[in-house]
């Protein structure tokens, strides 16, 4: 069986492109091959895309980088042949297709050698690319040939060797070739040409709409996306039929370009259709790259730009696409968005990601501004309640009191164990009502280790209001009843327990006595009842009423809990 030639891929049998699918041995030749490939791609992009397009900029940067690499070893001499470009004895480019071949177009115009000096600047590289773009892309063929254009440019770092233009002869017929059929000339072919009409001045004339309707339909914006998807389907079908490799550099580059076009258009539905096609064809790397592009805030913003300005929720026809929008770019857009309708729409997109992305959203809350944090915490509480407590705990350390209060409310509503450290730290707040809520929450769902932290906090306070003392006593008794009973006994007999200096102030002694009484009311041991009886006999009117009410509740079969 004949082996594939250098201009043919050994794995697929497809013609080699300007990516040089042949062997180059030396690093010098390999660098030259990548430079020539980058030159060809940039030349095509120069005409196919708008100069400000990101694709053109990408090709230009690649062309510049490859040129720098190829010139690191000194001057680069490119030998131009009808179907090849060589460096020394090594082929760095080959394409037998004369309609597309860069080598053939240069050879046809008379170029035989191009030598680029290492000192070449970007201005000359760019001008060189512009000249080749005109000739390589097959347009404006009536202009001067490339030799004329290169000489006129008067390059300082590009040397040119050329001959007169080249007109290829048709191949001779081989032996035994069939004789061409005789074709009769048209009537009057040898008669004088008809007289041309008198010249007239050029004038613009409107073309009737019916003559250009089909052309306009093909070029209409709404026709571009279906055409792009159809092109992808055809390419993938051919790849599957012919057994193209996976991954394939040329095909992946084409798929990436289509994907970036759909992302730039903001057409989320079409982009997801493309990702689905790629996944079903096993092109997982291309699908992953497309989904990565979709996770960019710019892509999400482009999608939102297609929606009505006053839309506060996604339209029903897009409901199935909303859950595919990544969470991270939506949060970034929310942080910068001020329009009420657009903020509501973005919050609806966040809500669509819950409860699945509850943990990821909880991690983002400490880094957002307070107003947004309040909205997002509310969403988590409503749509992902299992993540409400982990989301709220770090927000207790916020400097914003609204956010502290909202985080505390989320913890109060949750059924999880209350986090000791952030709640005890919040007891340093200047807001007494907030401190009371913290104490009550620690009493209801605090861990046993919260007892020591509450004791240290209480004995470090200079004063306690009656509301705080009530909540403190109950919290201590609920968290650790037996240690709390011993602590209350110390507070009620300070001289015997060595706490005289701690409770020297009458106001502090009164506050600690009240805290002890409130705590004893919820401790279910007989000794607690004895202390309550003693306090009722020696305390003031309020303390007496409290102790008697607690004793009555205990005798009815329960402890005072309120």
C-alpha positions in Angstrom: 0.0 0.0 0.0 1.5 3.4 -0.8 2.4 5.5 2.1 0.9 9.0 2.6 3.0 11.8 1.2 4.3 14.8 3.2 1.2 16.8 2.1 -1.1 14.2 3.6 -1.9 13.2 7.2 -0.8 9.7 7.9 -3.8 9.1 10.3 -6.6 10.6 8.4 -5.5 11.0 4.8 -6.6 14.6 4.8 -4.5 17.3 3.0 -2.0 18.9 5.3 -2.8 22.5 6.1 -0.4 25.3 6.8 0.1 23.7 10.3 2.9 21.6 8.6 1.8 18.0 9.3 5.3 16.7 8.2 8.5 16.1 10.1 10.9 18.9 10.8 14.0 17.6 12.6 15.9 20.6 13.8 14.5 23.1 16.4 15.3 25.8 13.8 13.0 24.2 11.2 10.3 23.5 13.8 10.3 27.2 14.9 10.2 28.2 11.2 7.2 25.9 10.6 5.2 27.3 13.4 6.0 30.9 12.2 4.8 30.2 8.7 1.7 28.5 10.0 1.0 31.6 12.2 1.6 33.9 9.2 -1.0 32.0 7.1 -3.6 32.1 9.8 -3.1 35.8 10.6 -3.3 36.6 6.8 -6.7 34.9 6.5 -8.0 36.5 9.8 -6.9 39.9 8.5 -9.6 39.9 5.9 -12.2 37.6 7.4 -12.6 39.6 10.6 -12.9 43.2 11.7 -9.5 44.6 12.7 -10.7 45.2 16.2 -12.0 41.7 16.7 -10.5 39.7 19.5 -9.8 36.8 17.1 -7.6 39.0 15.0 -5.7 40.3 18.0 -5.1 36.7 19.1 -3.7 35.7 15.7 -1.5 38.8 15.6 0.0 38.1 19.0 0.6 34.5 18.0 2.2 35.6 14.7 4.5 38.1 16.6 5.5 35.5 19.2 6.3 32.8 16.6 8.3 35.3 14.5 10.4 36.2 17.6 11.0 32.6 18.3 12.0 31.7 14.7 14.5 34.6 14.6 16.3 33.7 17.8 18.9 31.7 16.0 19.7 34.3 13.4 18.4 35.4 10.0 15.6 33.2 8.7 15.9 32.3 5.0 12.7 30.9 3.5 13.0 29.1 0.1 9.8 29.4 -1.9 8.8 26.5 -4.2 5.5 25.9 -6.0 4.0 23.8 -3.2 6.5 24.1 -0.4 8.5 26.5 1.8 11.8 25.2 3.0 14.5 26.2 5.4 17.7 24.7 4.2 17.0 21.1 3.3 13.9 20.8 5.6 10.4 21.4 4.5 8.5 23.7 6.9 5.3 24.1 4.8 3.6 22.1 2.1 0.1 22.4 0.5 -0.7 21.0 -2.9 -4.0 22.9 -3.1 -3.2 25.9 -5.3 -6.4 27.7 -4.3 -5.2 27.8 -0.7 -1.4 27.4 -0.8 0.6 30.3 0.6 3.7 28.8 -1.1 2.1 28.7 -4.6 0.8 32.3 -4.4 4.2 33.6 -3.5 5.9 31.4 -6.2 3.4 32.5 -8.8 4.2 36.1 -8.2 7.9 35.4 -8.6 9.2 35.2 -5.0 12.0 32.7 -4.7 13.5 33.6 -1.3 12.6 35.7 1.7 15.2 36.4 4.4 14.0 38.0 7.7 16.7 39.6 9.9 16.5 39.2 13.7 16.4 43.0 14.0 13.0 43.2 12.3 10.5 45.4 14.1 6.8 44.9 14.6 6.0 47.7 12.1 7.8 45.7 9.3 6.3 42.4 10.4 2.8 44.0 10.4 3.3 45.6 6.9 4.7 42.3 5.6 1.5 40.5 6.9 -0.8 43.1 5.3 0.9 42.6 1.9 0.6 38.8 2.1 -3.0 39.1 3.3 -4.1 40.8 0.1 -2.6 38.2 -2.1 -3.1 35.1 0.1 -6.8 35.6 0.6 -7.6 35.6 -3.1 -9.2 39.0 -3.4 -8.2 42.1 -5.3 -6.1 40.0 -7.6 -5.7 42.8 -10.2 -3.4 44.8 -8.0 0.4 44.7 -8.2 2.0 41.3 -7.5 3.6 40.6 -4.1 7.1 41.3 -5.4 6.1 44.8 -6.4 4.4 45.4 -3.1 7.3 44.1 -1.1 9.8 46.2 -3.0 7.7 49.3 -2.7 7.5 48.8 1.0 11.4 49.3 1.2 11.8 46.9 4.1 15.1 47.2 6.1 15.0 43.8 7.7 13.4 41.7 4.9 15.5 40.7 1.9 13.7 39.5 -1.3 15.0 37.4 -4.2 12.5 37.2 -7.1 12.1 36.4 -10.8 9.5 37.4 -13.3 6.0 36.2 -12.6 5.1 32.6 -13.1 2.2 31.3 -15.2 1.8 27.5 -14.6 1.4 25.4 -17.7 -1.3 22.8 -17.8 -0.1 19.2 -17.3 0.7 17.3 -20.5 -1.6 14.5 -21.4 0.0 11.2 -20.6 0.4 8.4 -23.0 -2.8 6.7 -23.9 -4.9 9.6 -22.6 -8.3 9.8 -24.1 -8.6 12.3 -27.0 -10.6 15.3 -26.0 -14.0 15.5 -27.6 -14.4 18.0 -30.4 -16.4 21.1 -29.5 -17.8 23.2 -32.3 -17.1 26.9 -31.9 -20.1 29.2 -31.4 -21.7 30.8 -34.4 -20.0 34.0 -35.5 -16.9 33.4 -33.4 -14.6 34.7 -36.2 -16.7 37.7 -37.1 -15.8 41.2 -36.0 -16.8 42.1 -32.4 -20.0 44.2 -32.1 -19.6 47.9 -31.7 -19.7 48.9 -28.0 -22.2 51.6 -27.0 -20.9 55.1 -26.3 -19.4 55.5 -22.9 -21.6 57.2 -20.3 -20.9 58.7 -16.9 -20.9 56.3 -13.9 -24.0 56.7 -11.7 -25.4 54.9 -8.7 -28.4 52.8 -9.2 -30.6 51.3 -6.5 -30.8 47.5 -6.6 -34.3 46.2 -6.3 -35.0 44.5 -3.0 -36.2 41.3 -4.6 -32.8 40.9 -6.2 -30.9 41.0 -2.9 -33.5 39.5 -0.6 -31.8 36.1 -0.5 -28.4 37.6 0.1 -29.8 39.7 3.0 -31.5 36.7 4.5 -28.2 34.7 4.5 -26.3 37.6 6.1 -29.0 38.6 8.6 -27.9 38.4 12.3 -30.6 35.9 13.1 -29.3 33.6 10.4 -25.7 33.5 11.6 -26.3 31.4 14.7 -28.2 28.6 12.9 -25.6 28.7 10.2 -22.8 28.3 12.7 -24.5 25.4 14.4 -25.1 23.7 11.1 -21.4 24.1 10.2 -20.5 22.4 13.5 -22.9 19.6 12.9 -21.4 19.0 9.4 -17.8 19.1 10.7 -18.5 16.7 13.6 -20.3 14.3 11.2 -17.4 14.3 8.8 -14.9 13.9 11.7 -16.9 10.8 12.9 -17.2 9.4 9.4 -13.6 9.8 8.5 -12.1 8.9 11.9 -10.4 12.2 12.6 -8.2 12.2 15.7 -9.6 13.4 19.0 -8.4 15.9 19.9 -7.7 17.5 16.5 -5.9 20.9 16.5 -7.7 22.2 13.4 -11.1 21.0 14.3 -10.8 22.2 17.9 -9.7 25.6 16.7 -12.8 25.8 14.5 -15.0 24.7 17.4 -13.5 27.2 19.7 -14.0 30.0 17.2 -17.7 29.1 16.9 -18.1 28.9 20.6 -16.6 32.3 21.2 -18.9 33.7 18.6 -21.9 32.3 20.3 -20.7 33.6 23.7 -20.0 37.1 22.2 -23.5 37.1 20.8 -24.9 36.3 24.2 -26.9 33.4 22.8 -26.9 31.1 25.8 -29.3 28.6 24.2 -27.1 28.1 21.1 -23.9 27.9 23.2 -25.4 25.1 25.4 -26.6 23.3 22.2 -23.1 23.4 21.0 -21.7 22.1 24.3 -24.2 19.3 24.1 -23.2 18.4 20.6 -19.6 18.3 21.6 -20.3 16.2 24.6 -22.2 13.7 22.6 -19.4 13.4 20.1 -16.8 12.8 22.8 -15.1 16.2 22.3 -15.0 16.7 26.1 -12.0 19.1 26.0 -13.8 21.5 23.5 -17.0 21.3 25.5 -15.1 22.1 28.7 -13.5 25.1 27.1 -16.8 26.4 25.9 -18.4 26.0 29.3 -15.4 27.9 30.8 -16.1 30.7 28.4 -19.7 30.7 29.5 -18.6 31.2 33.2 -17.1 34.6 32.4 -19.1 37.6 33.7 -18.8 39.2 30.3 -20.6 36.2 28.7 -23.4 36.4 31.4 -23.7 40.1 30.8 -24.1 39.5 27.1 -26.8 37.0 27.7 -28.7 39.4 30.1 -28.4 42.2 27.5 -30.7 40.2 25.2 -33.4 40.3 27.8 -35.9 43.2 28.3 -34.5 46.0 30.4 -37.4 45.9 32.8 -37.3 42.1 33.2 -37.2 41.1 36.9 -37.5 37.3 36.3 -36.2 35.2 33.3 -38.8 34.8 30.5 -40.7 31.5 30.7 -39.2 30.3 27.4 -35.7 30.6 29.0 -36.6 28.9 32.3 -34.8 25.7 31.3 -31.5 27.6 30.6 -31.4 29.6 33.8 -29.9 26.8 35.9 -27.0 26.5 33.4 -25.7 30.0 34.2 -22.7 29.7 36.6 -23.1 31.3 40.0 -19.7 33.1 40.3 -20.2 35.6 37.4 -23.7 36.3 38.5 -22.4 37.3 42.0 -19.8 39.6 40.3 -22.4 41.3 38.2 -24.7 41.7 41.3 -21.9 43.4 43.2 -21.7 46.2 40.5 -25.4 46.4 39.5 -27.5 49.3 40.7 -30.7 49.0 38.6 -33.5 47.5 40.7 -35.0 45.4 37.9 -31.6 44.0 36.8 -30.7 43.2 40.4 -34.0 41.4 40.9 -33.2 39.4 37.7 -29.7 38.5 38.9 -31.1 37.4 42.3 -33.6 35.2 40.4 -30.6 33.6 38.6 -28.9 33.0 42.0 -32.1 31.5 43.4 -32.2 29.1 40.4 -28.8 27.7 41.5 -30.1 26.8 44.9 -30.0 24.6 46.9 -27.3 22.9 44.7 -24.8 25.8 45.0 -25.7 26.6 48.6 -22.3 25.8 50.0 -20.5 27.8 47.2 -22.8 30.8 47.8 -22.2 30.6 51.6 -18.5 30.9 51.0 -18.9 34.1 49.0 -21.0 36.0 51.6 -18.2 37.4 53.8 -16.6 39.0 50.7 -19.7 40.9 49.4 -21.0 44.3 50.5 -23.6 44.3 53.3 -26.7 45.1 51.3 -26.0 42.3 48.9 -25.0 40.0 51.8 -28.4 40.6 53.4 -30.2 39.7 50.1 -28.1 36.6 49.5 -28.4 35.4 53.1 -32.2 35.7 52.8 -32.1 33.6 49.6 -30.1 30.9 51.3 -32.5 30.8 54.3 -35.4 30.4 51.9 -34.0 28.1 49.2 -31.2 26.3 51.0 -31.9 26.2 54.7 -29.4 23.5 55.4 -26.7 25.9 54.4 -28.1 28.9 56.4 -26.1 28.2 59.6 -22.7 27.8 57.9 -23.4 30.9 55.8 -24.5 33.0 58.8 -21.7 32.1 61.3 -18.9 34.2 59.5 -21.3 37.1 59.1 -21.5 37.6 62.9 -18.1 39.2 62.7 -19.3 41.8 60.2 -19.0 45.5 61.2 -22.6 46.0 59.9 -25.2 45.6 62.6 -27.9 44.8 60.1 -25.8 41.9 58.8 -25.0 40.7 62.3 -28.7 40.7 63.2 -29.7 38.9 60.0 -27.0 36.3 60.6 -28.2 35.8 64.2 -31.8 35.4 62.9 -30.6 32.7 60.5 -28.9 30.8 63.3 -32.0 31.2 65.5 -34.2 29.7 62.7 -31.8 26.9 62.0 -31.9 23.5 63.8 -28.1 23.1 64.0 -25.9 23.5 67.0 -25.0 27.1 67.7 -21.4 28.0 66.9 -19.7 29.0 70.2 -16.8 31.1 69.1 -18.5 33.7 66.8 -21.5 34.0 69.1 -19.3 34.6 72.2 -17.3 37.2 70.2 -20.6 38.9 69.3 -21.2 39.4 73.1 -18.7 42.3 72.8 -21.3 44.2 70.7 -22.6 47.6 72.0 -26.2 46.5 71.2 -27.7 45.1 74.4 -30.7 43.5 72.5 -28.2 41.7 70.3 -26.3 40.4 73.3 -29.5 39.1 74.9 -30.4 37.2 71.7 -26.9 35.7 71.6 -27.3 34.5 75.2 -30.7 33.0 74.6 -29.5 31.2 71.5 -26.5 29.8 73.3 -28.8 28.6 76.0 -31.1 26.8 73.6 -28.6 25.2 71.3 -25.1 26.0 72.6 -22.5 23.3 73.0 -21.2 22.3 76.5 -17.9 24.1 75.9 -19.8 27.3 75.7 -20.2 27.3 79.5 -16.6 28.3 80.2 -16.7 31.1 77.6 -19.9 32.4 79.1 -18.5 32.3 82.6 -15.4 34.3 81.5 -17.5 36.8 79.7 -19.9 37.3 82.7 -17.1 37.8 85.2 -15.3 40.2 82.9 -18.4 42.5 82.6 -18.5 45.6 84.7 -22.3 45.7 84.7 -25.2 43.6 83.5 -28.7 44.7 82.9 -31.5 42.6 84.4 -32.4 41.4 80.9 -28.8 40.3 80.3 -28.5 38.7 83.7 -31.8 36.8 83.2 -30.6 35.5 79.7 -27.1 34.7 81.1 -28.4 32.6 84.0 -30.7 30.6 81.8 -27.9 30.1 79.2 -25.5 28.8 81.8 -28.0 26.4 83.3 -29.2 25.1 80.0 -25.7 24.5 78.6 -24.2 22.7 81.6 -26.6 22.4 84.6 -24.3 20.9 87.2 -21.3 23.3 86.6 -23.9 26.1 86.5 -25.3 25.1 89.9 -21.8 25.2 91.4 -21.1 28.6 89.8 -24.4 30.1 91.1 -23.5 28.9 94.6 -20.2 30.8 94.4 -22.1 33.9 93.2 -24.7 33.7 96.0 -22.0 33.2 98.8 -19.2 35.4 97.5 -17.3 35.7 100.8 -17.3 32.0 101.4 -16.2 31.2 97.8 -13.6 33.9 97.6 -15.4 36.3 95.2 -15.7 39.2 97.5 -13.6 41.5 95.2 -15.5 40.4 92.2 -18.9 41.3 93.7 -17.8 44.3 95.8 -20.1 46.5 93.7 -23.7 46.3 94.9 -25.0 46.6 91.3 -22.8 43.7 90.2 -23.8 41.6 93.2 -27.5 42.3 92.4 -27.0 41.4 88.7 -25.2 38.1 89.6 -27.8 37.2 92.2 -30.6 37.7 89.6 -28.7 35.6 87.0 -28.3 32.9 89.6 -32.0 32.9 90.5 -33.0 32.7 86.8 -30.6 29.9 86.2 -31.6 27.9 89.3 -35.2 28.1 88.1 -34.4 25.8 85.1 -32.0 23.3 86.9 -33.9 20.2 87.9 -32.1 19.2 91.1 -33.5 19.5 94.7 -30.6 21.7 95.8 -31.7 24.3 93.3 -35.2 24.4 94.9 -33.5 25.0 98.3 -31.6 28.0 97.0 -34.7 29.4 95.4 -36.5 29.2 98.8 -33.6 30.9 100.5 -33.5 33.7 97.9 -37.3 34.2 98.2 -36.9 34.9 101.9 -33.9 37.3 101.7 -34.3 39.0 98.4 -36.1 42.2 97.3 -39.7 42.2 96.1 -38.9 41.4 92.4 -36.5 38.6 93.3 -39.0 37.2 95.8 -41.8 37.1 93.2 -39.5 35.5 90.6 -38.3 32.8 93.1 -41.9 32.0 94.2 -43.1 31.8 90.6 -40.2 29.4 89.8 -41.0 27.2 92.9 -44.7 27.1 92.0 -43.8 26.0 88.4 -41.6 23.2 89.8 -44.3 21.9 92.1 -46.7 21.8 89.1 -44.2 19.4 87.5 -42.0 21.6 85.3 -39.2 24.1 85.5 -39.4 27.8 84.6 -38.4 28.1 81.0 -39.7 31.5 79.9 
